[in-house]
Amino acid sequence: MSDAILQARGLTKTFAGFTAVENVDLDVVCGSIHALIGPNGAGKTTVFNLLTRFITPTAGSIVYDGTDITRAKPTAIARQGMVRSFQISAIFGHLSVLDNVRVALQRHQGKAYHFWRSEKMLDSLTDRAMALLDEVGLAEFADTLGVELAYGRKRALEIATTLALDPRLMLLDEPTQGMSAEDVGKVTELIRQVAADRTILMVEHNLQVVSRLADTITVLNRGEILAEGPYETVSRDPAVMEAYMGTADA
Ligand SMILES: Nc1ncnc2c1ncn2[C@@H]1O[C@H](COP(=O)(O)OP(=O)(O)OP(=O)(O)O)[C@@H](O)[C@H]1O
């Protein structure tokens, strides 16, 4: 499919004889929000780790933006614009919110960990950092220490530090996990907002979030694709109901 920014074919991962992911084909369409869902143990995290190159497939191929990345390093694909949030963009609690984003911007420029040497260079990043904080609704917290942010705002900061790496494809690993209902709503809106000019692939347990955000949903079960399509279609699929509820009548 020519409009897919990320394409997996025959993705398979075996752990010591146990097949966690089997023959998964996936097309993430450019500009879409694509969600990976499925019951516990379905293989979502394994697929996510395969796609982001944290683990290597036993078989199959992954193509990002026309380039075969099946054996590429995660840092290399991040430089090409495929950025995984929450792992790569950990928050520095002892730095201010603004400095967290400035450090991420600097890292993107390949100047990581030298930020203390040049106050001038940091100043040059301030405008861009403030724009990113504005985008995620954190401008008024610029001087707050990372550690002092409320949980939902920490996620917003993580998204800002991910955006600092200028992603074309953003991969979010359970972005609303462990959040209060209020924060879930806020982060859902934030994801919708940052998706306006980017592609998003997310693993998400919260089906309400998925129903509100995703253009396409891939349902995994026992390592294989069970169903795929928009929420209205997959949520009515008897096989999906069976996998989630244990009965097609639920
Ligand atoms: N490193 C590993 N070694 C052995 N088995 C593994 C490993 N990683 C995952 N598995 C197994 O592969 C299967 C899929 O796991 P995975 O974590 O991908 O599922 P998941 O859909 O993300 O589940 P959850 O929703 O519970 O996080 C599970 O049976 C799990 O026990």
The ligand as an ORCA input file, in Angstrom:
! r2SCAN-3c Opt
* xyz 0 1
  N      10.691    -12.036     26.523
  C       9.725    -12.963     26.523
  N       9.998    -14.250     26.772
  C       9.031    -15.194     26.764
  N       7.743    -14.936     26.510
  C       7.403    -13.666     26.263
  C       8.357    -12.606     26.253
  N       7.704    -11.441     25.964
  C       6.414    -11.777     25.813
  N       6.226    -13.100     25.982
  C       4.943    -13.821     25.887
  O       4.344    -13.475     24.661
  C       2.942    -13.312     24.819
  C       2.539    -11.930     24.361
  O       3.018    -10.978     25.313
  P       2.830     -9.402     25.132
  O       3.444     -8.754     26.325
  O       3.302     -8.983     23.801
  O       1.239     -9.259     25.189
  P       0.365     -7.957     25.411
  O      -0.752     -8.051     24.429
  O       1.196     -6.738     25.353
  O      -0.187     -8.210     26.856
  P      -0.584     -7.161     28.020
  O      -1.831     -6.494     27.545
  O      -0.835     -8.073     29.177
  O       0.558     -6.238     28.200
  C       2.621    -13.591     26.271
  O       2.194    -14.924     26.384
  C       3.943    -13.394     26.965
  O       4.046    -14.211     28.101
*
